[in-house]
Amino acid sequence: MQRNELEARLKGWADEYGGGKYEHVGWHSRTMLQTIIEHQGFIPSSRGYVPVPIRSAADEVEKAVNRMEAEGWFKQGRVLRCDYFLPNAPLEVRFRNLRAIGIQLSRASYYDHLAQAKAYIAGALQGQASAA
């Protein structure tokens, strides 16, 4: 997998999974009383919305990142999320966010973990492409 292709996949993943797109758009949450009134006393199923699996390119990256974190590469996964989900944040903000979840890193180890995460994801995506 070429570096520019990996970067495009990671940026697409961050756009879809990074959050921040739908906050403060003016929609308020519903209370249980509002729901009961709207449904005339009937409480709708609490199962909630069940999305149809699309299996987008971002879903493949998220699956690979989750697998990486589950296989003992948790720090690398969190550094990858931090780097791509906060692309314009200063490095100190990223370090503060990582410290908040118990990950203390130096600048050099941050970039080492990021490179390891990218290599893992590139390999995982390459493996998925060859399996398909």
Summary of the structure (lengths in Angstrom):
residues: 132
radius of gyration: 19.0
end to end distance: 15.0
largest distance: 59.9
contacts: 299
relative contact order: 0.15
helix: 63%
strand: 0%
